[in-house]
Amino acid sequence: MNSLWLYLGLPLVLIGYGIFAVVRRGFQMKQLVADGVETKGVVTAKLEYAGGSGSRRSQRRIAYSYLDAAGAEHRHVSMVTSDFWNGHTEGGPIDLVYSRSQPQVSAPKHLVDLSREALVKAGKL
């Protein structure tokens, strides 16, 4: 019975969490479009993870920090394209958008701009 959990249950839990994370981020992007505040942040780290076995692609993420209107510091890590990753340096500035109603929710400005364009095209904005 325990091995059945490992072979069926664990993959289902991992897939469910993946779906949850994608849907949650989608709602966050919609929130950033609706009540976003533009700000400048600081790149705190550039992270690169090798792709899976046999893959030549890697995941690139940028970690950043920013201050909200109340002066509270927030940190986030965002997956970005290679061009965006290469265009930023650790310790350098980054254009961001954070949510006025939930300042801990943020994203690089170019990703929020892309979300805004998609929502306009879909007729949801």
RATAKA-V116713 format. One record per pair of residues at least 24 apart in sequence whose ideal C-beta (glycine too) atoms are under 6 Angstrom apart, sorted by the first residue. I is the first residue (numbers start at 0). J is the second residue. Records with the same first field share a line. If there is no record, write none. Layout:
I: J + J
This chain:
27: 104
28: 114
30: 98
31: 96 + 98 + 106 + 111
32: 114 + 115
34: 98 + 99 + 100
35: 96 + 111
36: 97 + 99
37: 96
38: 65 + 95
39: 92
40: 64 + 65 + 93 + 95
42: 87 + 89 + 91 + 93
45: 89
59: 84
63: 93
65: 95
67: 102
73: 103
75: 105
77: 106 + 107
